[in-house]
Amino acid sequence: MVSRNDLERQIIGFYGASYPSMFEIERRCMDRDGLVIHHLDRELPGGLVLDIGAGNGFTAVRLCSAARKVVALEPDRGMIDTVVPLTWVQGMAQLIPFRNDAFHAAYATWAFFFDGVPGIDKGLNELNRVVVKGGKIVIVDNAGDDEFTSIAGKDTGSNRTWWRDRGFKETLIRTSFRFDSLEEANRLLAFYFGQEAAARNLKTEIEYRVVAYNTTVRKR
Ligand SMILES: C[S@@+](CC[C@H](N)C(=O)[O-])C[C@H]1O[C@@H](n2cnc3c(N)ncnc32)[C@H](O)[C@@H]1O
């Protein structure tokens, strides 16, 4: 039997529910031009789509249309915002509470699918199980090698070889964090990387490279 502690260990802690004012800055200022959402909108089919680790539903709600319904899966009750008009389900990537072939596609934006995270293959198996044959899987993460990384002072990029070895193709998305003021920029950067890193920044717009990995589900 899987204990409650085991389950909690499989959830990657996220600051959004404890520091909502910081998360508000992040979501408002990251990729203001919506290039990531535009990319997902082009890549994802119509029908039923699953967002894994949907956070507060920011991305999912923007991808819903007359032709596409997005179901938001999120393990942290504190992140689930039921005011956002989505079908919300509490659950996690490693144990998706849906039947086989329930979705036409699934995606995750900066959630759980970080190469090297324990249980990631379990999560990928679950995606392959719940998405129909020929359906799409898209995983969005940091690409690194940008101004954001240089402020962090550490490599924030995902391991592209890891994803390529698993048959994923990649698309690079060149976007930015665009803040309303330097004070706002450095408040978030200090929160992420510490005061010293924030002090290195003198810009309100910071280059940010994102990578989207995609694959098509193959089944026998
Ligand atoms: C960085 S936030 C991203 C939220 C949202 N996808 C977005 O782009 O705004 C990461 C999210 O992944 C969720 N998460 C953590 N562990 C998870 C797991 N095992 N399965 C699915 N989601 C998970 C967190 O609760 C958090 O909401």
The ligand as an SDF file (V2000), in Angstrom:
LIG
                    3D

 27 29  0  0  0  0  0  0  0  0999 V2000
    6.3510   25.6660  -11.5830 C   0  0  0  0  0  0  0  0  0  0  0  0
    4.6950   25.2250  -11.2260 S   0  0  0  0  0  0  0  0  0  0  0  0
    3.9980   25.3660  -12.8510 C   0  0  0  0  0  0  0  0  0  0  0  0
    2.5170   25.5210  -12.8360 C   0  0  0  0  0  0  0  0  0  0  0  0
    1.8660   25.6830  -14.1920 C   0  0  0  0  0  0  0  0  0  0  0  0
    2.0970   24.5260  -15.0420 N   0  0  0  0  0  0  0  0  0  0  0  0
    2.3260   26.9350  -14.8650 C   0  0  0  0  0  0  0  0  0  0  0  0
    2.9700   26.8810  -15.9220 O   0  0  0  0  0  0  0  0  0  0  0  0
    2.0270   28.0250  -14.3150 O   0  0  0  0  0  0  0  0  0  0  0  0
    4.8410   23.4620  -10.9860 C   0  0  0  0  0  0  0  0  0  0  0  0
    3.5420   22.7660  -10.6470 C   0  0  0  0  0  0  0  0  0  0  0  0
    3.7390   21.3520  -10.6750 O   0  0  0  0  0  0  0  0  0  0  0  0
    3.0020   20.7680   -9.6310 C   0  0  0  0  0  0  0  0  0  0  0  0
    3.5520   19.4280   -9.2950 N   0  0  0  0  0  0  0  0  0  0  0  0
    4.4490   19.1070   -8.3490 C   0  0  0  0  0  0  0  0  0  0  0  0
    4.6290   17.7720   -8.2840 N   0  0  0  0  0  0  0  0  0  0  0  0
    3.8210   17.2300   -9.2280 C   0  0  0  0  0  0  0  0  0  0  0  0
    3.5360   15.8930   -9.6300 C   0  0  0  0  0  0  0  0  0  0  0  0
    4.1400   14.8580   -9.0390 N   0  0  0  0  0  0  0  0  0  0  0  0
    2.6380   15.7120  -10.6220 N   0  0  0  0  0  0  0  0  0  0  0  0
    2.0380   16.7680  -11.2160 C   0  0  0  0  0  0  0  0  0  0  0  0
    2.2620   18.0520  -10.8680 N   0  0  0  0  0  0  0  0  0  0  0  0
    3.1450   18.2950   -9.8900 C   0  0  0  0  0  0  0  0  0  0  0  0
    3.1350   21.7830   -8.4990 C   0  0  0  0  0  0  0  0  0  0  0  0
    2.1530   21.5990   -7.4990 O   0  0  0  0  0  0  0  0  0  0  0  0
    3.0170   23.1000   -9.2580 C   0  0  0  0  0  0  0  0  0  0  0  0
    1.6900   23.5520   -9.3470 O   0  0  0  0  0  0  0  0  0  0  0  0
  1  2  1  0
  2  3  1  0
  2 10  1  0
  3  4  1  0
  4  5  1  0
  5  6  1  0
  5  7  1  0
  7  8  2  0
  7  9  1  0
 10 11  1  0
 11 12  1  0
 11 26  1  0
 12 13  1  0
 13 14  1  0
 13 24  1  0
 14 15  1  0
 14 23  1  0
 15 16  2  0
 16 17  1  0
 17 18  1  0
 17 23  2  0
 18 19  1  0
 18 20  2  0
 20 21  1  0
 21 22  2  0
 22 23  1  0
 24 25  1  0
 24 26  1  0
 26 27  1  0
M  CHG  2   2   1   9  -1
M  END
$$$$
